Amino acid sequence: MQKIIKKRTGNKGGRPKAELKRNTHLTVMCNIIEKKIIQSNAKSARTNVSVYLRELGLNGRVRMVVKTLPKEVLQITGMLNHMAANLNQIAKKRNKGEDLNALDRALLNQEVRAIQEVVKDVKFYLV
């Protein structure tokens, strides 16, 4: 019996290759206090030290991108993450072949009602 081997053609997926790869190192000498200040400034600019120093060296300043979401959106996101964790626990139990007890069924019904409330909140927010 012959095995048929298919060769993959086209895109293999994954992260695309960078056009200009950054592969040269530049070392900066500083004391521990200066290092902490640079790290703190990079963190406040919401970037890493390498990007922070490169931007500062090439442009003389660092662009700060501030992303803010409304409080309601953050609350809904937190609620959805909590629900997802609960549903994942129930799914694991069901995939092991275990039946749901009365407490699990009650929690599941509570999650369903909470999801329905989130959907209402999202619709209200969008309208």
DAGI-V76792 format. One record per residue. N is the residue number from 0. SS is DSSP state (H for helix, E for strand, - for the rest). Layout:
# DAGI-V76792
n=N ss=SS
n=N ss=SS
This chain:
# DAGI-V76792
n=0 ss=-
n=1 ss=-
n=2 ss=-
n=3 ss=-
n=4 ss=-
n=5 ss=-
n=6 ss=-
n=7 ss=-
n=8 ss=-
n=9 ss=-
n=10 ss=-
n=11 ss=-
n=12 ss=-
n=13 ss=-
n=14 ss=-
n=15 ss=-
n=16 ss=-
n=17 ss=-
n=18 ss=-
n=19 ss=-
n=20 ss=-
n=21 ss=-
n=22 ss=-
n=23 ss=-
n=24 ss=-
n=25 ss=-
n=26 ss=-
n=27 ss=-
n=28 ss=-
n=29 ss=-
n=30 ss=-
n=31 ss=H
n=32 ss=H
n=33 ss=H
n=34 ss=H
n=35 ss=H
n=36 ss=H
n=37 ss=H
n=38 ss=H
n=39 ss=H
n=40 ss=H
n=41 ss=H
n=42 ss=H
n=43 ss=H
n=44 ss=-
n=45 ss=-
n=46 ss=-
n=47 ss=-
n=48 ss=H
n=49 ss=H
n=50 ss=H
n=51 ss=H
n=52 ss=H
n=53 ss=H
n=54 ss=H
n=55 ss=H
n=56 ss=H
n=57 ss=H
n=58 ss=H
n=59 ss=-
n=60 ss=-
n=61 ss=-
n=62 ss=-
n=63 ss=-
n=64 ss=-
n=65 ss=-
n=66 ss=-
n=67 ss=-
n=68 ss=-
n=69 ss=-
n=70 ss=H
n=71 ss=H
n=72 ss=H
n=73 ss=H
n=74 ss=H
n=75 ss=H
n=76 ss=H
n=77 ss=H
n=78 ss=H
n=79 ss=H
n=80 ss=H
n=81 ss=H
n=82 ss=H
n=83 ss=H
n=84 ss=H
n=85 ss=H
n=86 ss=H
n=87 ss=H
n=88 ss=H
n=89 ss=H
n=90 ss=H
n=91 ss=H
n=92 ss=H
n=93 ss=H
n=94 ss=H
n=95 ss=-
n=96 ss=-
n=97 ss=-
n=98 ss=-
n=99 ss=-
n=100 ss=-
n=101 ss=H
n=102 ss=H
n=103 ss=H
n=104 ss=H
n=105 ss=H
n=106 ss=H
n=107 ss=H
n=108 ss=H
n=109 ss=H
n=110 ss=H
n=111 ss=H
n=112 ss=H
n=113 ss=H
n=114 ss=H
n=115 ss=H
n=116 ss=H
n=117 ss=H
n=118 ss=H
n=119 ss=H
n=120 ss=H
n=121 ss=H
n=122 ss=H
n=123 ss=H
n=124 ss=H
n=125 ss=H
n=126 ss=-
